[in-house]
Amino acid sequence: MSVDAAQTGQLLTLLTIAFALGLDAFSLGIGIGLKGIRKLDILKLGAVVAAFHMLMPLLGLAAGQAVSGLLGSVATKAGGLLLLLLGGHMVYSSLRREHTVQFDHRSPLGMLLLALGVSIDSFSVGVSLGMFAADLVMTVLLFGFFGGAMSITGLLLGRKVGIGLGEYGETCGGAILFAFGVMFLL
């Protein structure tokens, strides 16, 4: 495989994973937006989610690279299993409708908890990608961009749209991560 093909493949993989992770922020954004939110709060929350979507995979990548050196060839299977479990959990929790926000999303603590909640998946994916030696800067920027943009989009859409869309975004994102997990295990 040529270097250009490998780089293109890595970019497409990272774009897909960033989009899948952003769907979690999107779905939660719709839920919060349905309750009503000011545009200034949308921008603040979107920025905090973007920052956490960059920080969490960065921490995860560092942990994954450390684990990769220790595990060697087992790292690919472990990363695939992690994505499989993460995606499965996202689908399961979305179907059981376990996403409820019971705090004030406008407060600093509320924003941090919300951003951490939708970004914790990015840490796990970062661990997996660290095992595959993914491009650090590209990964962090893509995750941050998609996390922030999709949370803002979800919040804005939630302001305008009726009930029932939120859980589908998380289900779709979980299914994509699950599929990548299966691919890495095969």
TIZA-730398 format. One record per residue: residue in three letters; x, y, z of N, C-alpha, C in turn. Coordinates in steps of 0.001 Angstrom, whole numbers, plus 500000, padded with zeros to 6 digits. Example, Ala and Ser with C-alpha at 12.3 -4.5 7.8 and 13.67 -1.06 7.14 Angstrom:
% residues 2
ALA513190494310507800512300495500507800513200496700507800SER512850497750507080513670498940507140512900500030507870
END
This chain:
% residues 186
MET500855498824500000500000500000500000500898501235500000SER500579502198499125501390503405499047501133504297500253VAL502069505220500467501964506143501597500723507026501443ASP500451507515500220499276508365499994497985507610500283ALA497909506361499864496707505557500114496532505316501613ALA497630505079502304497553504858503753497106506132504463GLN497635507282504038497239508555504652495772508876504362THR495334508598503144493935508819502787493036507897503598GLY493442506642503738492673505692504546492584506129506001GLN493708506606506539493700507078507928492802508303508070LEU492850509233507123492007510421507182490532510046507125LEU490164509151506224488766508722506123488311508023507402THR489180507209507974488847506533509234488646507548510344LEU489560508508510460489446509524511502488215510410511301LEU487909510763510052486705511552509779485446510794510201THR485408509522509883484240508715510235484099508578511742ILE485204508320512426485153508176513886484805509517514536ALA485394510601514035485086511929514592483600512245514409PHE483059511908513254481635512120513002480796511260513945ALA481185510001514096480438509100514989480450509615516422LEU481596510067516892481677510604518249480902511916518367GLY480900512695517316480149513944517319478645513714517381LEU478189512556516895476760512255516947476258512168518384ASP477105511736519287476720511685520698476454513104521208ALA477355514031520899477166515431521290475956516028520574PHE475758515644519323474607516107518545473300515657519194SER473226514378519544471980513852520105471671514493521459LEU472692514661522280472479515306523566472125516779523372GLY472741517410522375472414518801522055470959518970521660ILE470444518027520901469031518102520523468163518049521776GLY468488517122522675467711516994523899467704518263524726ILE468863518875524853468948520126525619468268521255524858GLY468478521290523551467857522331522734466342522274522771LEU465776521081522881464322520937522948463751521610524188LYS464558521692525235464101522329526470464214523841526390GLY464894524331525363465084525770525199466449526194525711ILE467187526911524870468520527372525235468823528646524454ARG469490529580525104469866530841524462471028530601523503LYS471130531444522475472200531291521485473584531463522109LEU473720532366523073475007532546523744475399531269524494ASP474428530634525143474709529374525842475066528262524863ILE474480528301523673474816527312522641476289527441522267LEU476746528671522058478151528887521694479093528478522822LYS478736528834524058479575528449525197479668526934525315LEU478524526282525277478494524831525423479221524149524269GLY479043524662523058479748524098521900481257524212522049ALA481730525346522562483176525530522769483721524583523836VAL482968524410524914483416523510525984483436522062525486VAL482401521659524745482366520299524201483533520095523227ALA483805521086522376484930520984521437486246520821522190ALA486432521604523248487667521504524034487810520113524655PHE486727519584525194486790518250525794486964517163524743HIS486381517366523552486565516399522472488014516415521964MET488757517462522286490178517510521942491031516986523092LEU490678517324524308491453516914525474491351515412525737MET490150514881525716489952513479526069490658512512525115PRO490555512677523791491302511748522938492808511952523038LEU493226513187523358494652513438523549495171512605524718LEU494432512618525808494792511782526955494704510306526583GLY493662509948525855493501508557525426494590508101524470LEU494971508979523530496055508634522598497356508368523348ALA497646509218524323498871509021525109498824507680525836ALA497683507371526434497546506083527124497638504928526136GLY497014505079524958497044504030523943498427503778523393GLN499213504845523196500573504672522696501443503974523735ALA501234504284525002501979503610526064501619502133526107VAL500337501842525988499880500450526004500377499711524771SER500404500397523627500843499770522379502267499264522488GLY503138500024523104504520499585523271504624498338524132LEU503723498193525078503739497031525960503088495808525335LEU502040496009524551501266494883524053501707494377522691GLY502338495222521888502787494800520567501630494429519661SER501620493186519138500621492770518155499228492610518747VAL499126492504520048497815492366520696497077493710520696ALA497798494799520474497210496133520560496069496329519567THR496222495829518343495174495991517344493891495309517786LYS494015494098518282492824493362518753492218494037519979ALA493051494527520878492540495207522076491827496493521690GLY492383497244520749491741498469520279490419498176519590GLY490388497125518772489147496728518113488087496313519113LEU488502495561520132487565495137521172487019496346521929LEU487896497301522196487471498509522896486436499284522076LEU486677499436520766485704500113519910484400499328519829LEU484508498010519766483333497149519722482483497332520978LEU483119497299522138482411497464523401481826498868523535LEU482608499867523151482148501254523230480935501473522334GLY481027501026521096479903501174520169478679500413520638GLY478892499196521116477778498411521639477107499086522818HIS477919499661523709477365500360524871476575501594524453MET477089502335523459476372503514522978475014503129522403VAL474976502057521596473712501607521014472761501149522116TYR473274500336523029472454499815524128471866500947524974SER472711501898525370472210502974526227471239503884525486SER471438504065524183470503504907523442469155504220523278LEU469170502907523100467910502188522972467165502116524297ARG467919502123525392467298502116526728466978503528527194ARG467369504520526372467099505933526663467636506338528026GLU468912506050528259469526506371529534470078507778529609HIS470015508539528517470549509906528540469557510856529167THR469849511309530354469043512340530992469985513356531604VAL469670514593531423470467515659532005469681516202533190GLN470253516084534385469540516501535582470288517615536299PHE470936518470535568471643519597536151471493520781535220ASP471860521947535704471746523168534918472893523240533922HIS472603523046532652473633523046531613474225524427531387ARG473636525461531955474155526821531781475233527168532799SER475286526444533910476291526729534933477642526185534488PRO478737526749534987480061526223534628480205524729534955LEU479730524325536132479804522912536501478941522063535578GLY477757522554535251476866521834534348477485521657532972MET478112522719532450478766522638531145479919521638531168LEU480717521688532237481839520760532341481365519315532430LEU480337519079533235479820517714533362479227517218532052LEU478493518090531370477921517718530085479019517416529071ALA480004518301528985481100518100528031481880516831528351LEU482124516582529615482816515354530010481983514136529646GLY480685514222529883479799513097529592479781512719528120VAL479751513721527238479712513399525809481100513184525229SER482143513504525985483510513361525483484243512154526051ILE483680511498527027484372510358527632484587509246526604ASP483664509128525650483834508161524571485075508487523748SER485388509776523621486570510191522858487855509711523519PHE487861509616524844489036509080525544489254507628525139SER488194506838525185488305505418524842488743505226523398VAL488159506015522505488557505919521098489997506387520941GLY490393507416521691491783507876521664492746506785522086VAL492366505998523099493198504863523517493368503904522349SER492261503572521700492315502657520560493180503211519437LEU492985504480519109493757505083518024495228505224518389GLY495518505415519675496909505465520111497614504141519881MET496857503064519971497427501747519708497722501561518228PHE497038502311517362497234502202515921498159503294515391ALA498743504102516264499666505178515900499013506183514948ALA497812506618515282497108507613514476497798508969514608ASP497659509803513589498228511145513583497582511960514702LEU498381512385515662497900513049516874497201514373516579VAL497843515254515832497287516580515578495994516478514776MET496018515665513727494826515517512893493668514932513710THR493945513937514534492912513310515345492280514308516299VAL493107515021517038492604515966518031491800517087517371LEU492290517621516267491573518697515582490241518225515005LEU490242517047514393488996516522513836487971516227514926PHE488402515606516010487484515299517108486921516585517704GLY487779517588517903487322518860518455486352519562517529PHE486689519593516248485814520254515281484441519590515231PHE484435518271515049483159517574514939482373517607516251GLY483040517463517379482351517525518665481679518867518879GLY482430519947518640481873521284518820480804521620517790ALA481096521364516515480149521704515452478853520907515572MET478979519632515902477766518816515976476960519106517243SER477631519492518328476860519878519517476103521170519244ILE476747522137518590476071523389518239474914523112517282THR475147522260516296474088521913515351472917521248516065GLY473224520316516967472164519652517726471394520614518607LEU472100521508519259471437522494520116470526523406519303LEU471028523868518161470212524727517303469013523975516725LEU469254522766516286468171521962515738467142521629516810GLY467619521301518005466717521004519108465809522169519444ARG466313523374519244465485524569519485464312524628518521LYS464512524063517326463505524216516272462687522961515999VAL463171521813516406462551520545516009461816519920517189GLY460875519053516879460108518368517911460863517234518574ILE460151516469519346460689515369520162461025514169519282GLY461999513365519718462208512047519127463442511843518285LEU464264512881518034465439512679517185466699512311517959GLY466792512690519210468030512565519965468626511179520024GLU467831510175520319468402508843520510468908508225519218TYR468393508663518071468852508091516816470287508489516494GLY470685509689516856472060510122516622473047509266517383GLU472774509004518661473686508175519455473690506737518952THR472534506227518561472457504855518043473303504715516788CYS473202505677515889473984505640514651475476505738514948GLY475859506643515835477270506779516201477816505507516823GLY477039504890517700477451503636518325477596502522517303ALA476686502472516340476759501444515299478019501600514449ILE478398502840514167479613503076513382480845502618514169LEU480924502975515455482060502532516269482090501012516380PHE480930500402516539480832498949516623481375498308515338ALA480983498875514192481449498348512903482966498472512773PHE483541499597513215484990499732513176485661498727514107GLY485060498478515253485591497463516154485637496102515503VAL484563495743514804484512494452514101485597494402513031MET485759495505512292486786495533511242488176495320511813PHE488484495944512970489807495803513568490028494414514124LEU488944493731514517489088492383515065489252491332513975LEU488783491611512771488885490633511672490224490623511018
END
